[in-house]
Amino acid sequence: MTISIPGIRNEHGATTADVVAEQIALCKANLLTIDKVAVFRKPREKRDEINRRLRGCHDFMGMAGSRKFGCLYREVNLDPEAALVCEHAIPVTALVSLYESNIPFEELVFYPVALISRVSDQRFGRLGLTKSGHDLQRPFLRYDIAEIEIETHFGEKISCKDWTMSDHWKLVEKTPEIALIRTQVLRKLNEG
């Protein structure tokens, strides 16, 4: 099952990369404003902004909401008629922490997101793995614990226990649609 990046409808002729780059720039600008203005809930406001913009970027790339077919990973034998969830292999709370430890936002946008059934997603909750059990170097480790089998969008089954972030970045590069967006986003951010 190939990935499908939704088109962007606008009067400016913007591409997905344009909108993602804008989301990243907005996040960075809003974080500076929060630093200047917020007094009482500054850390929470910053985390909320990072969370919101990460999810926004994923939505524009077809990895959230009703647009779910931009995910590079899918549950094996997924029924497209079932209730589906785009699930961050590394929970968003952990991604926010990575940003706070100086991992660039534009890198976090391209971290792994998997399309899984709602039933499998609920299994994370029952096992206490919704926001824990992840490994920053082996992003699908908690899927192994939850016994959720994952394949790439090319249909290649992965070992959730052994799949590394290095493997993930290779998949990003092998996926023309995502590799192009990533290259364009990085170029736009470096120009701006």
VENZIBEL-V898191 format. One record per residue. OMEGA is omega in whole degrees, 0 to 359 (none if undefined). NEAR is the number of other C-alpha atoms within 12 Angstrom. D_CENTER is the distance of its C-alpha to the mean C-alpha in Angstrom with 2 decimals. Layout:
omega,near,d_center
OMEGA,NEAR,D_CENTER
OMEGA,NEAR,D_CENTER
This chain:
omega,near,d_center
182,22,18.77
178,21,17.37
180,27,14.20
179,21,14.95
181,29,13.50
176,27,15.25
178,20,17.87
178,20,18.29
178,12,21.61
182,11,23.38
184,7,26.77
181,9,25.68
182,12,24.45
175,16,21.02
175,25,18.45
179,33,14.71
178,34,14.67
184,30,17.18
178,32,15.28
178,39,12.03
178,37,14.54
178,28,16.36
179,33,13.54
179,37,13.18
177,29,16.99
179,25,17.38
182,32,15.33
179,25,17.53
179,18,20.61
177,25,20.05
176,29,19.63
178,18,22.95
178,17,24.53
178,24,23.49
183,20,25.06
192,14,28.21
187,15,28.60
179,16,27.22
192,13,29.71
184,12,29.33
186,13,25.62
181,19,24.19
180,19,21.74
179,19,20.48
180,24,20.28
179,31,18.24
179,28,15.70
179,23,15.57
179,32,15.08
179,39,12.16
183,32,10.49
182,26,11.61
175,34,10.62
180,42,6.93
177,35,7.10
177,27,9.55
180,42,7.85
178,44,5.45
180,31,8.92
179,37,10.77
177,42,9.08
182,32,9.93
181,38,6.95
174,29,8.67
181,23,12.32
180,18,14.96
192,25,13.13
188,32,11.50
173,31,12.60
182,39,10.16
178,45,8.34
183,48,9.71
178,44,10.84
173,43,13.21
178,40,15.65
180,28,19.03
181,20,21.56
176,26,19.24
183,18,21.44
178,18,19.95
180,11,22.51
174,15,21.30
186,19,19.11
182,28,15.48
169,33,12.29
189,36,8.60
178,39,7.98
181,40,5.62
171,48,7.95
185,36,8.49
182,33,9.12
178,32,8.13
178,27,11.82
176,28,11.70
177,38,9.07
178,33,11.57
177,24,14.32
177,24,13.13
180,26,13.31
177,19,16.66
171,12,17.74
169,13,17.32
184,18,14.15
179,24,13.59
182,35,11.02
173,37,10.83
182,27,9.88
179,37,7.12
185,42,5.47
174,42,5.77
188,45,5.09
174,42,5.42
183,42,4.69
174,44,8.40
182,44,10.85
177,40,13.58
177,28,16.71
179,23,17.27
178,20,20.01
178,35,17.86
179,30,15.47
177,20,18.76
176,21,19.86
180,30,17.39
181,17,19.22
181,14,22.60
181,19,22.03
184,16,20.75
183,27,17.40
181,26,15.10
181,23,14.59
178,25,16.54
181,25,17.38
178,30,14.41
185,26,15.33
179,26,13.67
178,22,15.41
192,26,15.09
182,38,11.62
182,43,13.10
181,30,16.28
174,38,16.08
176,41,15.78
179,28,19.00
182,25,20.55
180,27,19.76
175,21,21.08
181,34,18.25
184,31,18.54
173,40,15.69
175,31,16.21
178,36,14.56
174,32,14.76
181,20,18.06
179,19,19.39
179,20,19.71
179,21,19.57
171,30,18.05
183,24,19.53
180,35,17.02
188,25,19.41
183,21,19.63
185,31,16.44
174,25,15.55
175,26,13.04
176,17,15.80
180,22,15.64
182,33,11.94
175,23,12.84
178,20,15.84
177,28,13.99
181,32,12.01
179,19,15.56
183,17,17.11
187,27,15.05
183,20,16.93
182,28,14.88
179,38,11.68
180,22,14.08
179,22,16.08
181,31,13.51
180,31,12.51
181,25,16.28
179,24,17.21
181,31,14.84
178,26,16.22
180,17,19.68
180,23,19.58
179,25,18.56
178,13,21.34
186,10,23.78
none,12,23.21
